Amino acid sequence: MASEFELIARYFNRAAPQGLLGVGDDCALFPAPAGEEVATSIDLLLEGRHFFSDVDPRALGHKSLAVNLSDLAAMGARPIGCVLGLALPRLDEAWLAAFAQGFHDLAAAHGCPLIGGDTTRSAHDIAISVTVFGSVPAATALRRAGARAGDDIWVSGELGAADIAYRLLDGQHPADPPLLAATRAALEWPEPQVALGLALRGIAHAAIDISDGLLQDLGHILAASGVGACLWYASLPAAAALDGLAEPRRRQALLGGGDVYQLCFTAPAARRADVAQAARQAGVRVTRVGEITAGPGLAVRDAEGRPLAGLPRGFDHFPAA
């Protein structure tokens, strides 16, 4: 059986790009480009909380990095590198090889090499911690605090599919194999919108990635910016798999469903053509779904302009009673 250090060498010790010191020393070293700031983010994924035990390990490796790259995307930061912490209750080299492949494939696609980390044995379940580092020219990072009254609200990609898949796998909804087959990739293989985040620098006023639900994450922008918003429910870009679902289930998925890892951002109405060009450059669909208002509060209106009541809440690890 391989030792801890043999496992690291076999699955995670890959040559770092020139100018970076990666796996093999007590610390990783990387330079920050002149005139740029370093952006960093960390996410923790726990078995039974963030992923199910039967997940494809290659998909889990992909998602472990994707959720962090999505944070860099929301700041308009270019990836530099990442570190990985992995706690395993047992050694399964086939599982580890697949996990590492999914992780390294996405890292290579976004120029975000693995440059350090740690492994340990856990008592029961798998725990994964990833920290990413990126760079962004000084004073150009996209932030939550920049939204202004009159801004358009935009969403990239589609909404809802990941929430449906999660609730099916968790047993919250009756088994529906065709629906699960149509939605599971959205949950387990999210694609971080790094290219869009980079293209939106200088165009968007504020941005956030949708990890805990559109209403909750947009609410963070509103709180940081001191503004309100109106969302147009009929304009939300629903995944095709949501067609025909009961309205309460569909509404929860669109407004409250997490694990989306698309961008929600605001931009001046005068920059709509620039937003469209940024989306074309990044190869992703964007949809205008509302507007920022001067007054406080977040309203969601139907196609006739009537406010929707009983709106869902997003995900919270420690919800108030």
Backbone bond lengths (Angstrom), bond angles and torsions (degrees), N, CA, C in turn:
res aa  C-N    CA-C-N  psi(-1)  N-CA   C-N-CA  omega(-1)  CA-C   N-CA-C  phi
1 M - - - 1.471 - - 1.524 109.52 -
2 A 1.325 116.87 138.40 1.456 121.65 -177.02 1.525 110.98 -70.65
3 S 1.330 116.48 147.28 1.458 121.59 174.55 1.521 109.77 -80.87
4 E 1.338 115.30 170.93 1.468 120.80 178.02 1.523 110.58 -55.89
5 F 1.329 116.50 -43.30 1.467 119.86 -174.77 1.522 111.38 -74.25
6 E 1.321 116.87 -31.47 1.459 120.14 174.88 1.526 110.69 -67.58
7 L 1.331 116.13 -38.05 1.470 119.49 177.87 1.521 111.08 -64.12
8 I 1.318 116.36 -43.05 1.466 119.99 178.40 1.522 110.11 -60.43
9 A 1.316 115.80 -46.92 1.465 119.59 -179.34 1.520 111.88 -63.10
10 R 1.333 116.35 -37.46 1.462 121.04 -174.53 1.523 112.16 -74.46
11 Y 1.336 117.30 -41.26 1.461 119.73 -170.13 1.522 114.76 -111.04
12 F 1.326 118.53 -21.18 1.457 118.83 -171.96 1.526 114.59 -126.06
13 N 1.312 118.80 -10.98 1.455 120.53 -177.70 1.523 109.60 -91.38
14 R 1.326 115.31 90.67 1.455 120.85 177.72 1.519 109.50 -113.59
15 A 1.287 116.28 150.19 1.461 120.87 -176.99 1.520 110.60 -58.53
16 A 1.331 115.77 128.81 1.460 120.62 177.96 1.519 109.54 -79.95
17 P 1.334 117.50 150.37 1.469 119.78 176.41 1.523 111.07 -59.08
18 Q 1.302 116.30 158.01 1.456 121.48 179.73 1.521 110.37 -56.47
19 G 1.340 116.30 134.80 1.460 121.02 179.87 1.511 113.92 94.87
20 L 1.363 118.53 -8.77 1.451 122.99 177.57 1.517 109.00 -115.47
21 L 1.325 117.07 143.00 1.458 122.16 171.99 1.520 107.25 -105.93
22 G 1.326 116.21 117.60 1.450 120.40 -173.17 1.513 113.63 -104.23
23 V 1.336 116.21 -143.04 1.457 123.39 -175.09 1.525 110.34 -58.52
24 G 1.352 116.65 134.65 1.453 120.19 175.83 1.509 114.44 130.98
25 D 1.341 118.67 -14.20 1.458 122.75 175.63 1.532 109.17 -120.05
26 D 1.328 115.78 176.14 1.465 119.61 -178.78 1.519 112.12 -67.09
27 C 1.302 117.23 -29.58 1.469 121.98 177.37 1.531 108.93 -135.57
28 A 1.313 115.34 154.50 1.462 120.94 168.95 1.527 108.21 -87.43
29 L 1.319 116.18 153.13 1.459 121.77 176.86 1.520 108.86 -126.79
30 F 1.335 115.66 133.33 1.451 119.49 174.44 1.520 109.09 -146.74
31 P 1.326 117.45 144.73 1.464 120.64 179.62 1.523 110.76 -86.71
32 A 1.318 116.07 148.17 1.463 121.17 171.25 1.520 107.71 -98.13
33 P 1.342 117.96 127.87 1.465 119.34 -179.81 1.523 111.59 -55.51
34 A 1.311 117.10 144.65 1.462 122.04 -179.36 1.520 110.64 -56.64
35 G 1.314 116.53 134.26 1.455 121.64 177.32 1.514 114.35 78.29
36 E 1.337 117.12 9.41 1.461 120.08 -179.23 1.523 110.95 -118.50
37 E 1.321 115.49 156.77 1.453 122.93 177.08 1.523 109.15 -101.43
38 V 1.324 116.21 151.95 1.462 121.29 176.75 1.527 108.87 -91.49
39 A 1.320 116.17 129.24 1.467 122.73 174.18 1.522 107.75 -106.51
40 T 1.317 117.09 137.14 1.464 119.88 179.29 1.519 110.24 -140.98
41 S 1.325 115.65 150.55 1.463 121.12 -179.48 1.523 108.25 -151.88
42 I 1.336 116.29 149.67 1.458 121.77 178.56 1.521 109.58 -131.08
43 D 1.324 116.07 141.40 1.465 121.86 175.21 1.517 109.01 -134.27
44 L 1.324 115.43 144.49 1.460 122.95 179.09 1.520 108.50 -116.99
45 L 1.330 117.45 126.95 1.455 123.22 178.84 1.522 109.05 -116.22
46 L 1.336 116.43 126.09 1.457 122.08 -177.67 1.519 110.58 -116.97
47 E 1.315 116.29 134.76 1.464 121.41 175.71 1.523 109.40 -60.53
48 G 1.329 115.81 133.52 1.458 120.92 -179.17 1.506 113.67 89.23
49 R 1.320 117.17 -18.00 1.462 121.72 177.08 1.524 110.89 -110.68
50 H 1.317 116.66 -49.75 1.464 121.02 -177.11 1.522 113.27 -106.22
51 F 1.308 117.65 -17.69 1.462 120.52 177.44 1.520 109.10 -152.58
52 F 1.336 115.28 155.94 1.451 121.57 -177.93 1.524 110.19 -92.92
53 S 1.322 116.01 155.32 1.459 121.46 -172.88 1.527 112.97 -64.13
54 D 1.336 117.28 -24.93 1.460 119.69 -177.12 1.525 113.12 -93.21
55 V 1.337 117.71 11.16 1.461 120.07 -178.65 1.525 110.23 -62.96
56 D 1.323 116.44 144.24 1.457 122.98 172.85 1.532 107.59 -59.42
57 P 1.333 119.34 120.50 1.469 119.38 -177.19 1.523 113.96 -60.98
58 R 1.321 117.30 -28.64 1.470 118.76 176.79 1.528 110.04 -67.23
59 A 1.333 116.05 -39.56 1.463 119.61 176.13 1.524 110.85 -65.00
60 L 1.339 116.39 -38.19 1.456 119.61 -179.86 1.524 111.05 -66.21
61 G 1.333 117.21 -39.46 1.455 119.76 175.58 1.523 111.49 -60.89
62 H 1.323 115.61 -43.29 1.474 121.46 177.52 1.524 110.55 -60.34
63 K 1.329 116.72 -50.98 1.467 119.77 -174.83 1.519 112.06 -67.44
64 S 1.341 117.03 -34.14 1.458 120.17 -179.30 1.528 111.40 -56.24
65 L 1.322 116.53 -38.25 1.456 120.23 177.30 1.521 111.80 -86.38
66 A 1.331 117.29 -34.85 1.468 121.01 -175.80 1.521 112.16 -58.80
67 V 1.341 117.44 -40.38 1.461 119.26 -176.25 1.525 111.37 -66.03
68 N 1.336 117.01 -29.18 1.462 120.35 176.53 1.525 112.09 -79.77
69 L 1.325 116.54 -40.81 1.453 119.30 176.47 1.524 111.11 -60.21
70 S 1.324 116.52 -31.93 1.462 120.75 177.17 1.526 111.23 -62.75
71 D 1.340 117.18 -35.21 1.464 120.15 176.11 1.523 110.80 -65.83
72 L 1.329 117.12 -41.55 1.468 119.39 175.92 1.526 110.50 -61.82
73 A 1.332 116.14 -41.01 1.468 120.25 179.23 1.518 110.78 -58.09
74 A 1.331 116.66 -42.45 1.464 120.88 -177.60 1.524 112.18 -65.49
75 M 1.332 117.57 -20.32 1.458 121.64 178.46 1.530 112.35 -99.45
76 G 1.338 116.66 -1.82 1.455 119.39 -176.73 1.510 112.56 69.80
77 A 1.352 117.03 30.94 1.466 122.04 -176.34 1.522 110.78 -101.50
78 R 1.319 115.29 143.63 1.460 122.22 176.74 1.527 109.27 -90.50
79 P 1.340 118.53 129.01 1.466 120.51 -178.01 1.533 112.57 -61.62
80 I 1.354 114.98 143.29 1.466 122.38 174.00 1.522 110.19 -111.88
81 G 1.333 116.82 -48.99 1.453 121.24 -177.20 1.510 110.16 -176.73
82 C 1.341 116.70 178.60 1.458 120.71 -176.76 1.517 110.21 -149.96
83 V 1.331 115.97 161.04 1.461 122.51 172.77 1.525 108.22 -126.50
84 L 1.334 115.92 151.14 1.460 122.29 -172.95 1.522 110.84 -128.15
85 G 1.328 116.13 128.84 1.456 122.16 170.56 1.516 108.40 -110.19
86 L 1.340 117.76 128.70 1.462 121.59 -173.70 1.528 109.45 -134.80
87 A 1.337 116.38 120.37 1.461 122.15 175.76 1.520 108.34 -112.62
88 L 1.334 117.07 124.98 1.464 122.78 -175.46 1.528 109.99 -125.52
89 P 1.331 117.63 136.48 1.472 119.53 177.83 1.519 113.30 -76.88
90 R 1.334 116.81 -18.95 1.465 120.88 -178.48 1.532 108.22 -155.78
91 L 1.316 115.11 162.96 1.462 119.51 179.60 1.519 109.96 -98.25
92 D 1.337 115.67 120.76 1.456 123.12 175.65 1.533 105.10 -132.39
93 E 1.319 116.28 100.19 1.464 118.74 -172.68 1.521 113.24 -67.15
94 A 1.343 117.48 -31.41 1.467 119.07 176.80 1.528 109.86 -65.22
95 W 1.334 116.74 -42.46 1.474 121.52 177.12 1.527 109.43 -62.16
96 L 1.324 116.80 -46.26 1.457 121.13 -176.54 1.529 111.53 -64.92
97 A 1.327 116.51 -38.92 1.461 119.96 178.89 1.526 110.99 -63.75
98 A 1.338 116.82 -42.36 1.463 120.32 179.65 1.528 110.82 -67.80
99 F 1.342 117.16 -42.68 1.464 121.10 177.68 1.526 109.95 -58.13
100 A 1.330 116.04 -49.24 1.461 120.20 -178.75 1.521 111.49 -61.43
101 Q 1.334 117.55 -37.87 1.460 120.53 179.64 1.523 111.54 -63.30
102 G 1.342 116.16 -46.29 1.459 119.47 178.03 1.512 111.95 -61.39
103 F 1.319 116.68 -40.47 1.459 121.92 179.81 1.532 110.40 -65.44
104 H 1.331 116.79 -52.25 1.464 120.30 -176.74 1.524 112.68 -66.03
105 D 1.334 118.17 -34.08 1.464 120.40 178.56 1.524 110.90 -61.08
106 L 1.342 116.93 -45.96 1.463 119.12 -179.84 1.521 110.51 -70.78
107 A 1.329 116.88 -37.53 1.460 120.12 177.88 1.526 110.62 -59.16
108 A 1.327 116.51 -43.71 1.467 120.22 179.56 1.519 111.62 -65.62
109 A 1.332 116.63 -38.73 1.469 120.77 -178.54 1.516 112.14 -63.44
110 H 1.338 117.65 -27.38 1.460 120.78 -175.86 1.525 112.61 -114.65
111 G 1.332 118.09 11.44 1.451 120.14 178.41 1.507 112.25 60.55
112 C 1.336 116.38 43.07 1.463 121.74 -176.18 1.526 109.00 -127.02
113 P 1.325 119.00 72.67 1.467 121.47 -173.28 1.526 112.35 -66.79
114 L 1.323 115.66 150.15 1.459 122.19 172.88 1.524 107.95 -75.43
115 I 1.344 117.10 119.93 1.461 120.35 -174.20 1.526 112.37 -120.22
116 G 1.334 118.16 7.32 1.457 119.74 177.73 1.515 110.84 172.42
117 G 1.342 115.06 176.95 1.455 119.10 177.53 1.508 112.55 157.57
118 D 1.326 115.78 -161.90 1.454 121.91 -178.26 1.519 108.70 -156.03
119 T 1.331 116.05 150.13 1.457 121.87 173.29 1.519 108.89 -127.98
120 T 1.330 116.13 149.04 1.454 121.13 177.89 1.512 109.45 -154.93
121 R 1.335 116.68 167.53 1.461 121.73 175.65 1.527 108.83 -93.92
122 S 1.330 116.53 132.40 1.467 121.41 176.46 1.519 109.73 -100.40
123 A 1.325 116.32 161.71 1.460 120.60 -178.47 1.524 111.73 -72.37
124 H 1.339 117.24 -36.35 1.463 119.39 -174.36 1.528 112.91 -135.31
125 D 1.330 116.94 -68.15 1.457 121.00 -168.18 1.524 112.15 -105.55
126 I 1.335 114.19 171.37 1.465 121.44 176.97 1.528 109.35 -81.66
127 A 1.311 115.99 136.92 1.466 122.28 173.19 1.525 108.13 -130.20
128 I 1.324 115.66 136.00 1.465 121.81 -175.91 1.525 108.76 -130.69
129 S 1.305 116.56 128.78 1.462 121.36 176.24 1.523 108.65 -127.26
130 V 1.306 116.27 126.73 1.464 121.53 178.68 1.524 109.05 -124.24
131 T 1.316 115.78 134.06 1.462 121.97 172.75 1.524 107.85 -118.93
132 V 1.319 115.91 130.53 1.463 120.90 178.58 1.518 110.29 -112.20
133 F 1.325 114.68 153.53 1.461 122.05 175.31 1.522 108.05 -126.37
134 G 1.318 115.50 137.84 1.453 120.98 177.38 1.512 110.04 -140.28
135 S 1.313 116.63 175.94 1.463 120.86 178.64 1.520 109.40 -133.68
136 V 1.321 114.17 148.62 1.461 120.65 179.79 1.524 107.65 -147.92
137 P 1.337 118.56 136.88 1.463 119.74 178.16 1.524 111.21 -53.54
138 A 1.326 116.18 139.54 1.462 121.70 -176.72 1.532 110.98 -51.46
139 A 1.322 114.53 134.49 1.474 123.61 175.41 1.530 113.70 68.50
140 T 1.346 118.71 16.27 1.464 119.80 178.62 1.530 113.09 -115.71
141 A 1.341 118.15 -3.31 1.464 120.37 -176.99 1.524 110.85 -60.38
142 L 1.317 115.83 140.18 1.454 121.01 172.02 1.527 107.76 -73.65
143 R 1.321 117.38 134.67 1.464 121.24 -177.93 1.519 109.99 -131.93
144 R 1.316 115.88 170.09 1.461 120.32 178.47 1.527 111.97 -78.20
145 A 1.315 117.39 -19.95 1.459 120.63 -168.31 1.527 114.68 -91.27
146 G 1.332 119.62 11.34 1.454 119.60 -173.16 1.514 117.00 -102.84
147 A 1.344 119.09 -2.17 1.470 120.13 -175.89 1.520 111.27 -63.47
148 R 1.337 115.76 142.83 1.476 121.41 -178.32 1.517 110.02 -129.52
149 A 1.316 115.55 149.25 1.470 120.64 177.61 1.519 109.24 -54.73
150 G 1.329 116.53 134.43 1.451 122.59 -178.02 1.512 113.75 96.33
151 D 1.330 117.75 -13.55 1.470 120.50 176.85 1.522 110.73 -63.09
152 D 1.323 115.87 146.04 1.459 121.65 165.59 1.526 108.95 -75.61
153 I 1.342 116.04 149.90 1.460 121.72 171.71 1.520 107.44 -107.79
154 W 1.331 115.97 129.40 1.461 122.29 -177.22 1.524 110.42 -122.31
155 V 1.322 115.27 153.31 1.462 122.19 173.66 1.523 107.68 -132.88
156 S 1.321 116.95 136.94 1.463 120.23 174.84 1.519 110.47 -91.05
157 G 1.331 115.93 156.67 1.464 121.21 174.40 1.513 113.65 65.02
158 E 1.341 115.15 -144.54 1.461 123.02 -178.17 1.519 109.91 -127.16
159 L 1.322 115.05 159.39 1.457 121.64 -178.49 1.527 110.90 -117.35
160 G 1.319 115.77 153.55 1.463 120.93 164.62 1.500 117.76 103.58
161 A 1.323 119.06 -31.87 1.465 120.00 -172.10 1.522 111.89 -65.45
162 A 1.331 117.85 -41.93 1.466 120.40 -177.41 1.525 111.06 -62.67
163 D 1.321 117.56 -38.89 1.465 120.65 179.34 1.522 111.12 -64.07
164 I 1.330 116.84 -41.77 1.469 120.43 178.40 1.526 110.16 -61.82
165 A 1.340 117.21 -46.01 1.463 120.63 -179.63 1.521 110.82 -61.75
166 Y 1.325 116.76 -44.57 1.471 120.02 -178.94 1.524 111.01 -59.90
167 R 1.314 117.63 -45.31 1.464 120.61 -176.52 1.528 111.56 -71.01
168 L 1.315 117.60 -30.74 1.468 120.12 174.17 1.525 110.46 -67.24
169 L 1.324 116.85 -46.09 1.459 120.38 -179.39 1.524 111.98 -67.41
170 D 1.316 116.11 -30.31 1.465 121.26 -178.83 1.522 112.74 -84.16
171 G 1.342 117.19 -3.98 1.456 120.74 179.76 1.511 114.67 78.55
172 Q 1.324 117.77 13.01 1.464 120.72 178.61 1.526 111.53 -76.73
173 H 1.332 116.80 -21.87 1.460 122.17 176.45 1.522 108.42 -123.20
174 P 1.330 118.12 152.87 1.472 120.55 178.09 1.531 111.16 -58.40
175 A 1.315 115.73 147.71 1.468 120.60 -179.48 1.524 110.67 -55.31
176 D 1.308 115.90 136.66 1.466 122.40 -179.78 1.529 106.88 -150.72
177 P 1.334 118.08 82.22 1.473 120.96 -174.53 1.524 114.45 -53.71
178 P 1.350 120.17 -43.75 1.471 118.16 178.92 1.531 112.70 -62.52
179 L 1.336 117.02 -40.00 1.458 119.76 179.44 1.522 110.93 -67.62
180 L 1.322 117.31 -39.59 1.461 119.93 177.01 1.520 110.58 -63.84
181 A 1.317 117.60 -41.61 1.464 120.54 179.17 1.526 111.30 -61.89
182 A 1.342 116.67 -32.21 1.462 120.94 -177.84 1.525 113.20 -81.03
183 T 1.341 117.43 -15.75 1.469 120.23 -173.63 1.523 114.68 -119.33
184 R 1.318 118.35 -16.48 1.468 120.30 -169.98 1.524 112.90 -64.03
185 A 1.314 117.84 -36.15 1.469 119.65 -179.69 1.523 111.30 -61.84
186 A 1.330 117.31 -34.10 1.466 119.98 179.04 1.525 110.96 -63.32
187 L 1.328 116.85 -34.51 1.461 121.48 179.41 1.520 111.85 -76.77
188 E 1.326 117.01 -43.23 1.453 120.63 -169.12 1.537 114.59 -98.97
189 W 1.329 117.76 -16.20 1.461 121.19 -179.85 1.539 111.28 -127.83
190 P 1.322 119.58 54.83 1.476 119.71 -179.68 1.524 110.89 -65.74
191 E 1.316 115.69 147.55 1.464 121.28 179.27 1.528 109.65 -110.28
192 P 1.321 118.52 109.53 1.465 120.78 179.92 1.518 111.51 -65.93
193 Q 1.326 116.27 138.43 1.462 120.78 -173.84 1.529 111.52 -93.24
194 V 1.331 115.41 58.69 1.459 121.01 -177.40 1.527 111.34 -63.85
195 A 1.314 117.39 -44.86 1.469 120.02 -177.95 1.523 111.34 -62.98
196 L 1.318 116.91 -37.51 1.470 119.56 178.50 1.520 110.58 -66.94
197 G 1.335 117.07 -43.45 1.453 119.58 178.14 1.522 112.14 -57.34
198 L 1.331 116.29 -42.79 1.459 120.04 178.20 1.532 111.10 -64.06
199 A 1.330 116.65 -41.02 1.465 120.50 -177.52 1.522 112.33 -70.50
200 L 1.333 117.55 -21.78 1.464 121.05 -177.07 1.520 113.56 -86.84
201 R 1.342 117.05 -7.41 1.462 118.51 177.79 1.525 109.37 -60.97
202 G 1.315 115.49 131.44 1.454 120.37 -178.19 1.514 114.24 84.71
203 I 1.337 117.09 -4.92 1.467 121.97 178.35 1.520 110.24 -114.56
204 A 1.318 116.86 -53.97 1.468 121.34 -178.08 1.519 110.51 -76.86
205 H 1.324 115.64 145.38 1.463 121.16 174.99 1.528 111.81 -87.51
206 A 1.333 117.36 -33.03 1.466 121.65 -177.59 1.517 108.22 -152.66
207 A 1.329 116.07 154.61 1.467 119.94 179.27 1.520 110.24 -156.36
208 I 1.339 114.63 157.52 1.461 122.53 175.93 1.516 106.92 -156.08
209 D 1.333 117.26 152.48 1.465 117.47 173.34 1.528 108.06 -92.80
210 I 1.325 115.34 148.32 1.469 120.76 -175.01 1.525 107.87 -91.62
211 S 1.314 115.81 96.91 1.456 120.87 179.49 1.526 112.01 -110.62
212 D 1.335 117.60 -29.28 1.463 121.56 -174.91 1.525 113.69 -117.03
213 G 1.324 118.05 10.78 1.456 121.70 -179.87 1.512 111.16 117.38
214 L 1.335 117.17 141.16 1.461 121.79 -175.65 1.522 112.35 -58.23
215 L 1.337 117.75 -47.77 1.464 119.31 -177.71 1.522 111.36 -62.43
216 Q 1.317 116.45 -44.79 1.465 119.32 -177.56 1.515 111.40 -67.13
217 D 1.329 117.27 -44.15 1.458 119.39 -176.79 1.529 111.98 -72.85
218 L 1.325 117.93 -39.27 1.460 119.38 172.69 1.524 110.13 -60.98
219 G 1.327 116.16 -36.40 1.462 119.97 177.64 1.522 112.46 -58.46
220 H 1.337 117.46 -32.86 1.469 120.14 177.07 1.530 110.63 -65.26
221 I 1.342 116.87 -39.61 1.464 120.18 176.48 1.522 109.91 -62.54
222 L 1.330 116.92 -45.22 1.464 120.48 -177.83 1.524 111.42 -62.80
223 A 1.341 116.34 -42.59 1.465 119.77 -179.46 1.522 110.69 -65.60
224 A 1.328 117.08 -42.71 1.462 120.27 -178.52 1.523 111.77 -69.56
225 S 1.330 117.16 -30.32 1.464 121.42 -175.58 1.523 113.33 -95.32
226 G 1.333 118.39 -12.28 1.459 120.91 -179.28 1.508 113.34 69.04
227 V 1.339 116.99 37.74 1.466 121.87 -178.90 1.525 109.14 -132.83
228 G 1.324 116.55 177.69 1.460 123.00 174.96 1.514 109.74 -118.62
229 A 1.341 116.05 -174.49 1.457 119.17 -178.42 1.518 110.83 -157.52
230 C 1.326 114.27 156.45 1.455 122.28 170.30 1.521 107.49 -126.09
231 L 1.339 116.12 123.88 1.461 121.85 176.38 1.518 109.60 -102.24
232 W 1.334 116.09 144.25 1.461 122.02 177.68 1.533 107.78 -102.57
233 Y 1.309 115.60 103.52 1.459 120.76 -172.73 1.527 111.89 -57.57
234 A 1.310 117.34 -40.94 1.466 120.89 -176.95 1.528 112.47 -67.37
235 S 1.340 117.32 -16.60 1.460 120.42 -178.18 1.525 113.02 -92.22
236 L 1.327 118.21 -8.35 1.455 120.05 -176.83 1.523 110.48 -63.07
237 P 1.334 117.53 135.70 1.472 121.08 -176.96 1.533 111.47 -79.39
238 A 1.317 115.74 86.43 1.463 121.18 -177.55 1.525 110.85 -76.87
239 A 1.324 116.81 138.25 1.459 121.46 172.98 1.524 109.24 -61.56
240 A 1.325 116.66 145.19 1.468 121.11 -177.09 1.522 112.05 -58.42
241 A 1.329 117.36 -29.75 1.462 121.06 -178.14 1.516 112.63 -64.05
242 L 1.343 118.09 -16.36 1.466 120.97 -179.68 1.522 112.34 -82.21
243 D 1.319 117.48 -10.96 1.462 120.32 -179.28 1.521 110.01 -59.88
244 G 1.328 116.32 131.73 1.457 120.96 177.32 1.511 114.90 86.98
245 L 1.340 119.21 -6.81 1.459 120.07 177.64 1.520 110.73 -73.60
246 A 1.320 116.01 153.28 1.464 120.35 176.26 1.525 109.13 -58.17
247 E 1.321 116.51 143.55 1.456 120.81 -172.41 1.536 113.41 -59.07
248 P 1.330 120.93 -42.65 1.473 118.15 178.80 1.518 112.66 -59.83
249 R 1.317 116.96 -38.60 1.465 121.31 179.66 1.526 110.41 -68.72
250 R 1.324 116.11 -41.16 1.468 121.17 179.40 1.530 110.48 -65.85
251 R 1.313 117.05 -42.86 1.464 120.82 -179.00 1.522 111.48 -63.99
252 Q 1.322 116.50 -41.82 1.455 120.36 177.32 1.529 110.45 -60.17
253 A 1.317 116.69 -44.36 1.457 120.47 -177.60 1.530 111.39 -64.90
254 L 1.323 117.49 -41.63 1.464 121.18 -176.10 1.523 112.89 -74.70
255 L 1.324 116.85 -42.75 1.456 120.88 -171.97 1.526 113.52 -97.61
256 G 1.322 116.58 -30.10 1.456 119.83 -175.84 1.510 114.92 -114.24
257 G 1.337 117.13 -10.61 1.453 120.47 -174.61 1.521 113.12 -71.97
258 G 1.327 116.38 133.35 1.454 121.64 179.31 1.521 112.35 -98.06
259 D 1.338 115.80 -163.33 1.464 123.30 179.21 1.525 112.22 59.28
260 V 1.316 117.18 31.17 1.463 121.01 -177.33 1.533 110.55 -86.12
261 Y 1.327 116.45 -49.37 1.463 123.73 179.48 1.526 112.58 57.52
262 Q 1.347 113.99 35.24 1.448 121.50 164.75 1.525 107.48 -102.66
263 L 1.323 117.18 172.56 1.457 121.08 -179.47 1.524 111.03 -100.16
264 C 1.317 115.07 137.79 1.463 122.71 166.30 1.525 105.49 -111.13
265 F 1.330 116.83 126.71 1.462 119.05 -176.83 1.520 110.48 -145.88
266 T 1.319 115.33 160.69 1.461 120.97 176.85 1.518 109.06 -117.88
267 A 1.330 115.89 148.92 1.460 121.40 179.93 1.526 108.70 -153.77
268 P 1.315 117.71 153.81 1.470 119.88 179.60 1.529 111.07 -61.35
269 A 1.319 116.18 145.29 1.463 120.42 177.94 1.524 111.31 -57.94
270 A 1.327 116.60 -30.47 1.463 120.52 -179.13 1.532 112.33 -70.54
271 R 1.344 118.13 -11.32 1.466 121.36 -177.65 1.532 112.44 -105.10
272 R 1.335 117.69 19.79 1.469 119.53 -178.37 1.518 112.78 -59.39
273 A 1.307 117.33 -40.21 1.468 119.70 178.88 1.520 110.58 -65.23
274 D 1.331 117.14 -35.82 1.464 120.79 178.86 1.526 110.90 -69.36
275 V 1.339 116.43 -37.63 1.465 119.69 176.11 1.522 110.02 -62.73
276 A 1.331 115.97 -44.15 1.462 119.91 179.32 1.523 111.20 -61.42
277 Q 1.329 117.23 -39.87 1.464 121.00 178.72 1.526 110.87 -67.28
278 A 1.336 117.46 -39.51 1.465 121.17 177.59 1.522 110.43 -61.93
279 A 1.333 116.45 -40.54 1.465 120.53 179.14 1.527 111.00 -65.93
280 R 1.335 116.59 -41.19 1.469 119.51 177.43 1.520 110.37 -63.59
281 Q 1.323 116.13 -41.96 1.460 120.81 179.95 1.530 110.93 -61.58
282 A 1.339 116.63 -37.90 1.457 121.38 -179.28 1.523 112.89 -85.68
283 G 1.324 117.90 -11.59 1.455 121.52 -179.82 1.507 113.79 70.80
284 V 1.339 117.32 36.95 1.456 121.17 -178.05 1.528 109.64 -135.21
285 R 1.303 116.04 147.79 1.456 121.93 176.78 1.529 110.31 -78.37
286 V 1.322 116.89 137.64 1.457 121.25 171.65 1.528 108.58 -126.35
287 T 1.331 115.94 148.46 1.462 121.72 -176.33 1.523 109.31 -133.28
288 R 1.334 115.82 132.12 1.464 120.25 176.17 1.528 108.26 -81.67
289 V 1.337 116.36 121.36 1.471 120.29 -169.36 1.519 113.73 -122.50
290 G 1.335 118.78 3.81 1.458 118.99 179.82 1.507 111.71 169.97
291 E 1.331 115.70 -166.05 1.454 120.73 -179.69 1.521 110.47 -145.61
292 I 1.314 115.14 151.64 1.456 122.22 176.66 1.529 108.70 -83.81
293 T 1.332 116.05 136.80 1.462 122.02 -179.30 1.520 110.09 -116.35
294 A 1.340 115.34 156.59 1.463 119.56 -179.09 1.520 111.29 -72.41
295 G 1.322 117.33 -36.39 1.456 120.97 -178.68 1.512 111.56 -75.81
296 P 1.322 117.79 157.94 1.467 120.90 -178.53 1.524 111.72 -74.05
297 G 1.319 116.08 165.65 1.458 121.63 175.37 1.510 112.80 102.27
298 L 1.326 114.64 158.36 1.458 122.43 178.73 1.515 108.82 -125.37
299 A 1.317 116.65 113.26 1.457 122.52 178.70 1.516 109.78 -107.03
300 V 1.330 115.82 143.90 1.456 121.79 173.90 1.519 106.75 -118.97
301 R 1.323 117.24 124.54 1.458 120.95 -175.29 1.520 110.79 -117.98
302 D 1.349 115.18 147.29 1.455 120.22 179.01 1.523 110.45 -82.45
303 A 1.325 116.75 -174.34 1.464 121.11 -175.06 1.519 112.35 -63.30
304 E 1.338 117.00 -22.78 1.467 120.71 178.79 1.525 112.82 -94.75
305 G 1.322 115.83 3.87 1.458 119.73 178.59 1.507 114.64 87.51
306 R 1.331 117.34 6.89 1.461 120.28 -179.75 1.523 110.13 -85.45
307 P 1.345 116.54 140.79 1.469 118.70 -179.66 1.526 111.49 -70.91
308 L 1.317 116.37 139.76 1.463 121.88 175.65 1.517 109.07 -87.73
309 A 1.329 115.52 137.75 1.458 120.96 178.26 1.531 109.48 -105.64
310 G 1.336 115.44 169.57 1.456 120.28 177.30 1.509 113.56 61.66
311 L 1.325 117.03 45.19 1.463 120.89 -176.25 1.526 110.60 -72.87
312 P 1.334 117.60 144.84 1.471 120.61 -178.86 1.522 111.56 -73.32
313 R 1.319 114.36 159.47 1.451 120.63 174.95 1.525 108.65 -100.37
314 G 1.312 115.31 153.53 1.454 120.31 176.28 1.522 110.90 -81.47
315 F 1.336 115.15 -175.22 1.460 120.18 -176.06 1.521 110.79 -79.06
316 D 1.343 115.15 141.39 1.469 122.08 178.31 1.520 107.04 -145.48
317 H 1.347 117.90 123.37 1.455 120.51 179.80 1.531 111.90 -66.53
318 F 1.326 116.49 -27.69 1.460 120.77 -178.02 1.524 109.99 -131.68
319 P 1.357 117.08 67.70 1.467 119.99 -177.18 1.517 111.57 -64.19
320 A 1.331 115.04 144.27 1.478 120.13 176.59 1.521 108.96 -67.60
321 A 1.310 115.79 149.59 1.477 120.45 179.85 1.509 109.92 -63.35
